[in-house]
Amino acid sequence: MKYNWFECPGCRCQVAVNYSESAQGISGSLRRWAAERGINDGRALSVPRAELAAGGGFMTACVCGQSLSVPGKADAVSADREGDLRVTLGE
């Protein structure tokens, strides 16, 4: 999973874009929230491979409708998970 964070120039909310890449393109979600907590919503994100820029970046819209340019380089990338994440509390 890749992550990018922005401040939307339209609604001035904080925006988090979380996504994965596949052969079909980008899929994930966009969440936005306001500092005073009056707004906290989101939407699904889907960008076909044909709409990705050469460097992997893409355009999407905030929930308010403002266009956002997501760069090809993520702000953060989640680590691969271990196969077995269960905790053993003793036997």
RAUR-V387408 format. One record per residue. N is the residue number from 0. RES is the residue in three letters. PHI is phi in whole degrees, 0 to 359 (NA if undefined). PSI is psi in degrees with one decimal (none if undefined). OMEGA is omega in radians with two decimals (* if undefined). Layout:
BEGIN
[[N RES PHI PSI OMEGA] [N RES PHI PSI OMEGA]]
END
This chain:
BEGIN
[[0 MET NA 137.1 3.10] [1 LYS 248 151.3 -3.05] [2 TYR 226 137.0 2.99] [3 ASN 226 145.5 3.13] [4 TRP 235 142.7 -3.11] [5 PHE 217 166.7 2.79] [6 GLU 251 125.6 -3.13] [7 CYS 287 126.2 3.11] [8 PRO 289 -15.3 -3.14] [9 GLY 278 -59.8 -3.07] [10 CYS 259 -5.3 -3.14] [11 ARG 65 17.9 3.09] [12 CYS 276 161.1 2.97] [13 GLN 280 138.9 -3.08] [14 VAL 231 132.7 3.03] [15 ALA 243 127.2 3.09] [16 VAL 248 117.8 -3.12] [17 ASN 243 126.1 -3.04] [18 TYR 206 161.5 3.04] [19 SER 235 152.3 3.09] [20 GLU 255 143.8 3.05] [21 SER 219 -178.7 3.11] [22 ALA 297 -26.2 -3.14] [23 GLN 278 -22.7 -3.12] [24 GLY 141 -138.6 -3.08] [25 ILE 249 138.1 2.99] [26 SER 218 146.6 -3.12] [27 GLY 170 -140.6 -3.11] [28 SER 210 160.2 3.07] [29 LEU 234 129.0 3.09] [30 ARG 239 143.4 3.03] [31 ARG 227 149.9 3.10] [32 TRP 209 149.0 3.13] [33 ALA 260 149.3 -3.13] [34 ALA 302 -37.6 -3.12] [35 GLU 276 4.6 3.06] [36 ARG 69 15.5 3.09] [37 GLY 284 -18.6 3.13] [38 ILE 232 131.0 3.03] [39 ASN 203 93.5 -3.11] [40 ASP 211 -175.6 -3.12] [41 GLY 188 -173.6 3.13] [42 ARG 201 162.5 3.07] [43 ALA 288 154.5 -3.12] [44 LEU 233 129.0 3.09] [45 SER 213 123.1 3.13] [46 VAL 230 117.3 3.12] [47 PRO 298 149.0 -3.14] [48 ARG 308 -37.0 -3.11] [49 ALA 296 -20.4 -3.11] [50 GLU 264 1.3 3.11] [51 LEU 280 141.3 3.07] [52 ALA 289 166.2 -3.12] [53 ALA 304 -37.8 -3.13] [54 GLY 274 4.1 3.11] [55 GLY 97 -6.2 3.12] [56 GLY 288 167.1 3.13] [57 PHE 203 163.3 3.08] [58 MET 258 143.2 3.02] [59 THR 211 174.6 -3.14] [60 ALA 242 142.1 2.99] [61 CYS 294 165.6 3.08] [62 VAL 301 -29.9 3.13] [63 CYS 285 -11.3 3.14] [64 GLY 104 -12.4 3.13] [65 GLN 295 131.6 3.07] [66 SER 290 137.3 3.10] [67 LEU 234 136.4 3.09] [68 SER 260 114.7 3.14] [69 VAL 264 120.0 -3.11] [70 PRO 290 161.4 3.11] [71 GLY 292 -22.1 3.12] [72 LYS 263 121.4 -3.13] [73 ALA 286 151.2 3.03] [74 ASP 290 -31.2 3.12] [75 ALA 206 153.8 3.09] [76 VAL 227 130.0 -3.14] [77 SER 290 148.4 3.13] [78 ALA 283 154.1 3.05] [79 ASP 297 141.2 -3.13] [80 ARG 273 150.9 3.03] [81 GLU 292 154.4 3.13] [82 GLY 295 -34.8 -3.11] [83 ASP 232 106.6 -3.10] [84 LEU 262 7.0 -3.12] [85 ARG 289 144.7 3.11] [86 VAL 263 133.9 3.07] [87 THR 262 122.5 -3.09] [88 LEU 261 18.6 -3.14] [89 GLY 112 160.2 -3.10] [90 GLU 228 none *]]
END
